[in-house]
Amino acid sequence: MKELLKLADKIEDKELREKTIDLLRDIKLSNKNLNYKQIKLEECPGGYKGFEHHMEKGGLITHTKNVTELSIKIADFIDQKYCKINKDYVIAGALLHDLMRVFDFKKKGRKYELVGKLISHEELIGCELYARNFPEEVIHIVLNHLKLEGLILEAMIVHFADTIDAYTDAYLRELLKESLKSEI
């Protein structure tokens, strides 16, 4: 968690930085009608059965840190080579894009399993950011992190960073499985 807060400190806009840090420190839903249980961020895996990435305990923090760091690097590149990028939006969007996954899982023994619910993690974070008066650009980024439909470059940056990190981890896990099978 300290690593995520350190990355949030890079947000220059004071109000956006404070809102981002507040949500990271205290993940909760403003809508009291949603009675979803959550697991601790420090325990939450990054992916789920069917698309397994960062499946270890704390995998969500690792994935979020990776996505944020990669997003910053891509934003710097585009900023230098093409056009101005709002890095504050990129950092906030990357840090928050999967935050509501803590409501996607429940602990079962030593493992985690998906909880069936009507509202997905990306919809939950979009609603929560709206309720907390985040800029619409940050809401747009988190709502489009799973698909390449973002209308601003900042959304594209976070989408690709998320995709690269998730697929790299999943690919390496699969390679490791195959490697272990061939040794038996």
C-alpha positions as CSV (number, residue, x, y, z in Angstrom):
1,M,0.0,0.0,0.0
2,K,2.9,2.4,0.8
3,E,4.0,2.0,-2.8
4,L,0.6,3.1,-4.2
5,L,0.5,6.1,-1.8
6,K,4.0,7.1,-3.0
7,L,2.8,7.0,-6.6
8,A,-0.3,9.0,-5.7
9,D,2.0,11.7,-4.3
10,K,3.2,12.3,-7.8
11,I,-0.2,13.8,-8.7
12,E,0.4,17.5,-8.8
13,D,-3.2,18.7,-8.5
14,K,-3.7,18.9,-4.8
15,E,-7.5,18.2,-4.8
16,L,-7.1,15.2,-7.1
17,R,-4.2,13.8,-5.1
18,E,-6.1,14.1,-1.8
19,K,-9.2,12.4,-3.3
20,T,-7.1,9.6,-4.7
21,I,-5.2,9.0,-1.5
22,D,-8.4,9.2,0.6
23,L,-10.0,6.5,-1.6
24,L,-6.9,4.3,-1.6
25,R,-6.7,4.5,2.2
26,D,-10.4,3.9,2.8
27,I,-12.1,1.8,0.1
28,K,-15.8,2.0,0.7
29,L,-18.9,2.5,-1.3
30,S,-20.9,5.8,-0.9
31,N,-24.1,4.0,-1.9
32,K,-25.4,2.4,1.3
33,N,-27.9,0.3,-0.7
34,L,-25.0,-1.8,-2.0
35,N,-24.3,-4.3,0.7
36,Y,-21.2,-5.8,-0.9
37,K,-18.6,-7.4,1.4
38,Q,-14.9,-6.6,0.7
39,I,-11.6,-8.2,1.3
40,K,-8.5,-6.3,2.3
41,L,-6.6,-4.6,-0.5
42,E,-3.4,-6.2,0.8
43,E,-5.0,-9.7,0.3
44,C,-6.8,-9.2,-3.0
45,P,-5.6,-11.0,-6.1
46,G,-5.3,-9.1,-9.4
47,G,-7.2,-11.4,-11.7
48,Y,-9.7,-14.2,-11.5
49,K,-10.3,-17.7,-12.8
50,G,-10.6,-17.5,-16.6
51,F,-8.1,-14.7,-16.9
52,E,-5.5,-15.5,-14.3
53,H,-3.0,-12.7,-13.7
54,H,-1.4,-11.6,-10.4
55,M,-3.3,-14.4,-8.6
56,E,-1.2,-14.3,-5.5
57,K,-2.2,-12.7,-2.2
58,G,-1.6,-9.0,-2.7
59,G,-1.6,-9.4,-6.5
60,L,-3.9,-6.4,-7.0
61,I,-1.4,-4.1,-5.3
62,T,1.4,-5.5,-7.5
63,H,-0.7,-5.1,-10.7
64,T,-1.8,-1.6,-9.8
65,K,1.8,-0.5,-9.1
66,N,3.0,-2.0,-12.4
67,V,0.1,-0.4,-14.4
68,T,0.8,3.0,-12.8
69,E,4.5,2.9,-13.3
70,L,4.1,1.8,-16.9
71,S,1.4,4.4,-17.5
72,I,3.7,7.1,-16.3
73,K,6.5,5.9,-18.7
74,I,4.1,5.8,-21.6
75,A,2.7,9.2,-20.7
76,D,6.2,10.7,-20.6
77,F,7.0,9.2,-24.0
78,I,3.9,10.6,-25.6
79,D,4.4,13.9,-23.9
80,Q,7.9,14.2,-25.3
81,K,7.2,12.8,-28.8
82,Y,3.7,13.8,-29.6
83,C,1.6,16.0,-27.4
84,K,0.8,17.1,-23.8
85,I,-0.6,14.5,-21.6
86,N,-2.3,15.1,-18.3
87,K,-0.2,12.9,-16.1
88,D,-2.3,13.6,-13.0
89,Y,-5.3,11.9,-14.8
90,V,-3.1,9.0,-15.9
91,I,-1.7,8.4,-12.4
92,A,-5.1,8.7,-10.7
93,G,-6.8,6.5,-13.3
94,A,-4.1,3.8,-13.2
95,L,-4.1,3.8,-9.4
96,L,-7.9,3.5,-9.2
97,H,-8.8,1.4,-12.3
98,D,-9.2,-2.0,-10.5
99,L,-9.6,-0.8,-6.9
100,M,-13.1,-2.1,-6.5
101,R,-11.9,-5.7,-7.2
102,V,-11.8,-5.9,-3.4
103,F,-15.6,-6.4,-3.7
104,D,-15.2,-9.2,-6.4
105,F,-13.7,-11.8,-4.1
106,K,-14.4,-13.7,-0.9
107,K,-12.0,-15.8,1.0
108,K,-12.6,-19.5,0.9
109,G,-10.1,-21.4,3.0
110,R,-6.7,-20.3,1.8
111,K,-8.0,-19.3,-1.6
112,Y,-10.2,-16.6,-3.1
113,E,-13.3,-17.1,-5.2
114,L,-15.3,-14.7,-7.3
115,V,-18.5,-13.3,-5.8
116,G,-21.5,-13.0,-8.1
117,K,-22.8,-9.5,-8.1
118,L,-24.8,-7.3,-10.6
119,I,-22.3,-4.4,-10.7
120,S,-18.8,-5.0,-12.0
121,H,-15.7,-3.6,-10.4
122,E,-15.2,-1.1,-13.3
123,E,-18.8,0.1,-12.9
124,L,-18.4,0.3,-9.1
125,I,-15.3,2.5,-9.3
126,G,-17.0,4.7,-12.0
127,C,-20.0,5.3,-9.7
128,E,-17.8,5.9,-6.7
129,L,-15.6,8.4,-8.5
130,Y,-18.8,10.2,-9.6
131,A,-20.1,10.2,-6.1
132,R,-16.8,11.7,-4.8
133,N,-16.7,14.4,-7.5
134,F,-13.7,13.2,-9.4
135,P,-13.0,14.8,-12.7
136,E,-14.9,13.2,-15.6
137,E,-11.6,12.4,-17.4
138,V,-10.5,10.2,-14.5
139,I,-14.0,8.5,-14.5
140,H,-13.7,8.0,-18.2
141,I,-10.3,6.4,-17.8
142,V,-11.4,3.8,-15.2
143,L,-14.6,3.0,-17.1
144,N,-12.6,2.3,-20.3
145,H,-9.6,0.5,-18.9
146,L,-10.8,-2.9,-20.1
147,K,-11.6,-1.8,-23.7
148,L,-10.0,0.5,-26.2
149,E,-12.9,2.9,-26.4
150,G,-11.4,5.8,-24.5
151,L,-11.9,9.2,-26.2
152,I,-8.8,10.7,-24.6
153,L,-5.2,9.6,-24.9
154,E,-4.9,9.2,-21.1
155,A,-7.5,6.5,-21.3
156,M,-5.6,4.7,-24.0
157,I,-2.4,4.9,-22.0
158,V,-4.0,3.2,-18.9
159,H,-5.8,0.6,-21.1
160,F,-2.6,-0.5,-22.8
161,A,-0.5,-0.4,-19.6
162,D,-3.2,-2.6,-17.9
163,T,-3.3,-5.0,-20.8
164,I,0.5,-5.3,-21.1
165,D,0.9,-6.0,-17.4
166,A,-2.0,-8.5,-17.1
167,Y,-1.1,-10.4,-20.2
168,T,2.6,-10.5,-19.4
169,D,1.9,-12.0,-16.0
170,A,-0.7,-14.5,-17.4
171,Y,1.7,-15.5,-20.2
172,L,4.6,-16.0,-17.8
173,R,2.4,-18.1,-15.5
174,E,1.3,-20.3,-18.4
175,L,5.0,-20.7,-19.4
176,L,5.9,-21.7,-15.9
177,K,3.0,-24.3,-15.8
178,E,4.2,-25.8,-19.1
179,S,7.8,-25.8,-17.9
180,L,6.8,-27.6,-14.7
181,K,4.7,-30.2,-16.7
182,S,7.7,-31.0,-18.9
183,E,9.9,-31.6,-15.9
184,I,7.6,-34.3,-14.5
